[in-house]
Amino acid sequence: MAVECVGYLLEELRNEDAYAQFKKDMEDANIFIGSLIFVQELAEKVTEVVAPLRDSLDAVLVFP
């Protein structure tokens, strides 16, 4: 069994290369955990990527 965990600081998603990598990582993900998403611009970026994948993910957890 192998487990891979990838994490991002939300501010990193302002960088286009990091945002592209986040999208790529989410395509292979089966769980999304988000926390402390207070900046509307960044929350929208996360939603743009995660929402279309929501039904295919095993779990989505977002908490303050």
N, CA and C of each residue as an Amber inpcrd file, in Angstrom:
protein
   192
   0.8280000  -1.1570000   0.0000000   0.0000000   0.0000000   0.0000000
   0.8880000   1.2420000   0.0000000   0.5070000   2.2350000  -0.7710000
   1.2450000   3.4930000  -0.8220000   0.2760000   4.6530000  -0.6510000
   0.7090000   5.6480000   0.0770000  -0.0960000   6.8440000   0.3040000
   0.7600000   8.0480000  -0.0470000   0.1980000   8.9470000  -0.8300000
   0.8960000  10.1810000  -1.1650000   0.0630000  11.3440000  -0.6710000
   0.7040000  12.2540000   0.0110000   0.0140000  13.4400000   0.5250000
   0.6910000  14.6640000  -0.0710000  -0.1020000  15.5120000  -0.7080000
   0.4260000  16.7300000  -1.3190000  -0.2970000  17.9010000  -0.6800000
   0.4440000  18.9090000  -0.2870000  -0.1700000  20.0640000   0.3460000
   0.2480000  21.3670000  -0.3140000  -0.6120000  22.3360000  -0.1970000
  -0.3460000  23.6680000  -0.7580000  -0.7230000  24.7270000   0.2560000
   0.0860000  25.7490000   0.3580000  -0.3350000  26.9530000   1.0440000
  -1.2030000  27.7090000   0.0470000  -2.3200000  28.2180000   0.4820000
  -3.2320000  28.8700000  -0.4580000  -2.5700000  29.9790000  -1.2560000
  -1.6880000  30.7220000  -0.6270000  -1.0100000  31.8110000  -1.3360000
  -0.2350000  31.3010000  -2.5470000   0.2100000  30.0440000  -2.5170000
   0.9330000  29.4690000  -3.6500000   0.0570000  29.4170000  -4.8980000
  -1.2590000  29.3340000  -4.7130000  -2.1600000  29.2120000  -5.8610000
  -2.2570000  30.5020000  -6.6730000  -1.6810000  31.5700000  -6.1830000
  -1.6020000  32.8120000  -6.9780000  -0.5940000  32.6460000  -8.1200000
   0.3630000  31.7600000  -7.9360000   1.3700000  31.4720000  -8.9560000
   0.7590000  30.5010000  -9.9690000   0.7960000  30.8600000 -11.2290000
   0.1480000  30.0520000 -12.2740000   0.7240000  28.6400000 -12.3830000
   2.0320000  28.4950000 -12.2060000   2.6410000  27.1610000 -12.2650000
   2.1560000  26.2860000 -11.1070000   2.0940000  26.8670000  -9.9170000
   1.6160000  26.1190000  -8.7520000   0.1340000  25.7800000  -8.9080000
  -0.6330000  26.7070000  -9.4650000  -2.0620000  26.4680000  -9.6830000
  -2.2680000  25.3300000 -10.6890000  -1.4740000  25.3210000 -11.7480000
  -1.5510000  24.2450000 -12.7440000  -1.1900000  22.8990000 -12.1130000
  -0.1810000  22.8990000 -11.2490000   0.2030000  21.6610000 -10.5630000
  -0.9010000  21.2050000  -9.6010000  -1.5410000  22.1570000  -8.9280000
  -2.6680000  21.8420000  -8.0330000  -3.7880000  21.1540000  -8.8200000
  -4.1100000  21.6970000  -9.9880000  -5.1470000  21.0820000 -10.8320000
  -4.7520000  19.6630000 -11.2250000  -3.5030000  19.4840000 -11.6070000
  -3.0200000  18.1640000 -12.0030000  -3.0730000  17.1860000 -10.8260000
  -2.6450000  17.6460000  -9.6560000  -2.6700000  16.7950000  -8.4690000
  -4.1010000  16.4060000  -8.1020000  -5.0310000  17.3160000  -8.2670000
  -6.4220000  17.0270000  -7.9200000  -7.0490000  16.0100000  -8.8720000
  -6.5760000  15.9490000 -10.0940000  -7.1020000  14.9570000 -11.0470000
  -6.8330000  13.5350000 -10.5750000  -5.7500000  13.3410000  -9.8290000
  -5.3800000  12.0170000  -9.3280000  -5.7780000  11.7910000  -7.8700000
  -6.3480000  12.8050000  -7.2350000  -6.6550000  12.7250000  -5.8060000
  -7.9400000  11.9430000  -5.5520000  -8.0270000  11.3840000  -4.3540000
  -9.2870000  10.7780000  -3.9610000  -9.8450000  11.4200000  -2.6960000
  -9.0650000  12.3100000  -2.0660000  -9.5230000  13.0490000  -0.8940000
  -9.0270000  14.4880000  -1.0010000  -9.8810000  15.4390000  -0.6190000
  -9.4720000  16.8390000  -0.5370000  -9.7800000  17.3400000   0.8670000
  -8.7790000  17.9330000   1.5080000  -8.9520000  18.5540000   2.8180000
  -8.4840000  19.9940000   2.6970000  -9.3570000  20.9150000   3.0350000
  -9.0250000  22.3350000   2.9710000  -9.3020000  23.0030000   4.3010000
  -8.5310000  24.0240000   4.6070000  -8.6700000  24.6980000   5.8840000
  -8.2340000  26.1480000   5.7510000  -8.8810000  26.9940000   6.5170000
  -8.5080000  28.4040000   6.6040000  -8.5040000  29.1020000   5.2520000
  -9.5680000  28.9130000   4.4930000  -9.7000000  29.5580000   3.1770000
 -10.5150000  30.8330000   3.3610000  -9.8310000  31.9190000   3.7250000
 -10.5150000  33.1700000   4.0390000 -10.4860000  34.1870000   2.9030000
  -9.6020000  34.0310000   1.9550000  -9.4680000  34.9890000   0.8580000
 -10.3860000  34.5330000  -0.2780000 -11.3620000  35.3640000  -0.6180000
 -12.3770000  34.9990000  -1.6060000 -11.7680000  34.5630000  -2.9410000
 -10.7870000  35.3020000  -3.4160000 -10.1380000  34.9840000  -4.6990000
  -9.5720000  33.5560000  -4.6900000  -8.9220000  33.1950000  -3.5970000
  -8.3220000  31.8690000  -3.5010000  -9.3780000  30.7930000  -3.2730000
 -10.4110000  31.1140000  -2.5270000 -11.5170000  30.1750000  -2.3330000
 -12.1680000  29.8460000  -3.6680000 -12.3130000  30.8430000  -4.5240000
 -12.8990000  30.6180000  -5.8460000 -11.9990000  29.7380000  -6.7120000
 -10.6950000  29.9150000  -6.6080000  -9.7610000  29.0670000  -7.3670000
  -9.8710000  27.6140000  -6.9210000  -9.9310000  27.3990000  -5.6150000
 -10.0590000  26.0440000  -5.0890000 -11.3860000  25.4340000  -5.5380000
 -12.4570000  26.2020000  -5.4250000 -13.7860000  25.7170000  -5.8260000
 -13.8200000  25.3640000  -7.3040000 -13.1770000  26.1790000  -8.1200000
 -13.1290000  25.9390000  -9.5640000 -12.5050000  24.5780000  -9.8980000
 -11.5290000  24.1720000  -9.1030000 -10.8380000  22.9060000  -9.3380000
 -11.5630000  21.7350000  -8.6700000 -11.9820000  21.9210000  -7.4250000
 -12.5250000  20.8130000  -6.6390000 -13.9740000  20.4830000  -6.9940000
 -14.7960000  21.4920000  -7.2480000 -16.2330000  21.2620000  -7.4870000
 -16.5140000  20.2520000  -8.6050000 -15.8700000  20.3490000  -9.7570000
 -16.1530000  19.3670000 -10.8140000 -15.7340000  17.9350000 -10.4620000
 -14.8160000  17.7980000  -9.5120000 -14.3040000  16.4770000  -9.1270000
 -15.0300000  15.9070000  -7.9070000 -15.8850000  16.6980000  -7.3110000
 -16.4990000  16.3460000  -6.0260000 -17.1450000  14.9710000  -6.0070000
 -17.8880000  14.6340000  -7.0310000 -18.5840000  13.3450000  -7.0590000
 -17.6350000  12.1610000  -7.2290000 -16.4530000  12.4060000  -7.7600000
 -15.5020000  11.3100000  -7.9490000 -14.5400000  11.1570000  -6.7670000
 -14.5380000  12.1180000  -5.8580000 -13.6690000  12.0410000  -4.6840000
 -14.3150000  11.1790000  -3.6030000 -13.5050000  10.4720000  -2.8510000
 -14.0130000   9.6610000  -1.7400000 -14.4340000  10.5400000  -0.5710000
 -13.7710000  11.6660000  -0.4000000 -14.1040000  12.5730000   0.7090000
 -13.6510000  13.9800000   0.3760000 -14.4530000  14.9430000   0.8390000
 -14.1010000  16.3570000   0.7480000 -14.3710000  16.9470000   2.1330000
 -13.3620000  17.5540000   2.7120000 -13.5040000  18.1600000   4.0420000
 -12.9190000  19.5570000   3.9840000 -13.7340000  20.5490000   4.3140000
 -13.2700000  21.9300000   4.3820000 -13.7470000  22.4880000   5.7130000
 -12.8270000  23.0000000   6.4910000 -13.1950000  23.5320000   7.7910000
 -12.4200000  24.8180000   8.0560000 -12.9960000  25.6770000   8.9200000
 -12.3200000  26.9390000   9.2340000 -11.1430000  26.7670000  10.1600000
